[in-house]
Structure formats: structure tokens, C-alpha cells
Amino acid sequence: MIQVMKLEELLAESEVLDVSDDYIEILYRNEIFTIEQDKNRLVKRVGYQILINNISDVLFYYEDEALYISFRYQGVDYDFGIYKKEWWRD
């Protein structure tokens, strides 16, 4: 899913500050943003940038020191690894 790859790229250039079941807080280019579900969208706030449309049941979680996102899209459940420092940085 291309939208998830774009989320991975965003997180690769960010510092993850906080993770909850329903949001991620990141530092990106010296500005703090929140990534969360708003109705049927995954959005990045300050402002309102839609990252993924037509999703539900968004859940963020850590497993084996990696950050994952789980969601439902068109009736199918998905889980993607979206961030681990070792994936992107030395």
C-alpha cells in the first residue's frame, strides 16, 4: 500500500516522541505533529494532511522494538511495520 510507504518515509525522517493506541506524536523538521485517525482517515496534524483515506479501527503498537500500525481497509485487516530506528538510521 503506497500510503503506508509514505508514512514509513515520513517516520524515517522524524523522531517518534510518543505512541498511544490511537496516535503517534513525532518531531519532523523541528515541528511537532500528531498522526491519528479522524473519522475514516489517518491524518497528520498541525494543520490537516490526509495520509490514508477510507480506513477504520486504527491501532498503533510496539512489537519487538518496532512500531506497527493496524487498520481495516475495504473490509480487510492490515498490519504494517512502520518504524524501527535500525531500519533507517545507524
GIPE-V379365 format. One record per pair of residues at least 24 apart in sequence whose ideal C-beta (glycine too) atoms are under 7 Angstrom apart, sorted by the first residue. I is the first residue (numbers start at 1). J is the second residue. D is the distance in whole Angstrom. If there is no record, write none. Layout:
i={I/I}
j={J/J}
d={D/D}
This chain:
i={3/3/4/4/6/7/7/8/8/11/11/12/16/16/19/19/19/20/21/21/22/24}
j={51/52/80/82/51/51/82/82/83/82/83/88/67/83/60/62/67/60/59/60/58/60}
d={6/4/5/7/7/6/6/5/7/6/4/4/7/6/6/7/6/7/6/6/7/6}
